[in-house]
Amino acid sequence: MNLDGGMGGMNPTPPSPAMPSSGIGGMMGHDSLTHMTFFWGERAEILFSGWPGHRSHHIYFLALFLIAATAAACECLSMTTRLQASPDSAAAGVRAASGIALAFVHSLKMGLLYLVMLAVMSFNGGVLIAAVVGHAIGFLIAGSGAFRRVSVGGPAAENRHSGRPGTVDKV
């Protein structure tokens, strides 16, 4: 045994001529943009080979917008499935149809979530930020109740000109 840890007289196998030697992430002689750590920059491949790639920064920002919109849609779909469950008093057929519709919406939501996850796996910092911001916006719109319509004054406000103190007339 040599001091460098190798066996004396045994040489390593030379690389096969069929395998390209374009480095880590290179396949079939293509110059890939695959990163294994987070990086910043417009030159990224998100979901599809070559997209947005080396195109202009406008396409990169479009990709970020699409990722944020997809993440926001996932949050909205998540709230929809929570709110649309049919009551136990509904007929069996209505509950079955509601269950099938909710299963379809859940499947759509999960598919979109996996796409967002795969986009984040491009290891681009901008993509990660876009996904998080999209989820936050979706939660703000659908889950936080910030945009929920609240009737001011309760049932008494239904009378348009009630004239009672403590009620607000609707406009």
Disulfide bonds with the S-S distance in Angstrom:
none
